[in-house]
């Protein structure tokens, strides 16, 4: 019975640690909507004043969205490759 209680305690500790890690990571990578809108306006010359009032056709927004997603995927792939390289170099000491 004590073994079951220890496992339960250990699982709660592990779940809490994972949750704190994800929250910390989220706070580091979250997007500020106002800043992102300002960057989109300046980078793509979009005539958008507020998120709720779009005066642009969906065709232009679709191309901007595809470009943004594509560049985000490239950045994520580079970060993943960098993490994998760093992890493999640290796990095999020379």
Secondary structure, 3 states (H helix, E strand, C coil): CHHHHHHHHHHHHHHHHHHHHHHHHHHHHCCCHHHHHHHHHHHHCCCCCECCECCCCHHHHHHHHHHHHHHHHHHHHHHHHHHHHHHHHHHCCC
